[in-house]
Amino acid sequence: MKTRYQEIEDRSAALQRWIDPNRAQAQDFRTKFEMSYIYHENALDGIVVTGPELVTALSTMDEATDSSLVPVYREIRTHKQAFDFVQAASADPKTHISLELITHLHNLLCPLPLDEDGNEVPPPETPRYRLEQPAHRSYFHEIAKPEDIPEKMESFLDEMFCSDFKELHTIDQACTLHWTMMQIFPFAEKSGKLVRLLANLLLMKKGHLPVIIHAVDRQRYYDALRGSEESLRMLTVDAMVNSLDNALQYFRGSRPVPQTSHRHR
């Protein structure tokens, strides 16, 4: 695995050498990359969005003329808002994973309802942890009982400040966070998106691209969550290498990064 980590470091350095002198191309790449991220993240949760829906929702703030698209646009826009927050937080060296950050990020992903006057209800200062064991859900691995969630979350957040965790490679840290929090599955809504954003926050702080687990790997992802942390780590590394290869091909002019590309093999 160390060889693959070095492979990722080498590709990341090569990508940065393309990004630095090509600002306009770099901005176009980031836009396409973010759209790809949002597309595949929704696909992992079983939500289908199309390229035109992504473009329209993100390029304008106009309300959808088709009422059936209103929740789709909202889903896309709140996801982009959460992604932007994580991207900005990753640039701040003082940022660390905390219960306060998790609560804020979850509030971004799950906007609160409006009051009688049409104003958003103020978000709670404490996390809205899951209170039930859902019978029907997107993921099929075993998850923590609701009554165990607060203690498990507190315990894991404490572990992240221990020297053993801090000494792990960044990719290992991200995978440990991803695996552990998905086993806890703290929230009834958006736990998957939230956890993957948090894992990507750790990676982005060290200059890595966010991980995009492609829709074609959805079953492999579900199997990894039912299997072992090592399975998730292997999938993560494959996804990171794939994203870097696509990015380098984009800058070298081989082909653009598609919004809904499949993982090449």
C-alpha angles and dihedrals in degrees: 000000000000088000091055092048089054089048089056092047091051093048091046090053091048091050092051090054088058095044099050099063096033106063098160093047090044091055091049089049092051091051092051092043093053091049090050090049093052092045095052095039090057091046090055088058092047095255115134117209125171131224094250091049090052093048095047095044093049101036097052137024092218117133116250113262089210108069091212089064096054095088090042093055091045091051092051095045096047089048091052090048090053091046091051090050092052092046091053092044091052090060092057111084090205093061116111134165107269138156088253092055092046091050092049093048092049090050089054091052094044109039113205121244122267124255125233091280093053095255123132114257108246110263117250119253092223126062119268094230121193112273099189140049100240117225093199120040143138095255126058106196123107112275134191122276112256093245090056097051100088093050094044092049093048091048094050094046088052090051090055089065093051119106093241092060094043091053093057120103111264092249090052090049091051093048093047091051091045094048097043097046093046089054088053092042092192102191134052090222132041097357091139096050091043095051094046090050090052092049089049090050089063091048095045091052086064094047099262125138114252113265115256112198102198124230090243087064095051094112092045088053093051090048090051091054089052092044124043144313088250090060090053090048092054091049091048093051091048090050093049093051091046093052092048092049091050091047093050091048089052093054093043089055098244094126139324122268103259121223093231103026123158124231110268117226 
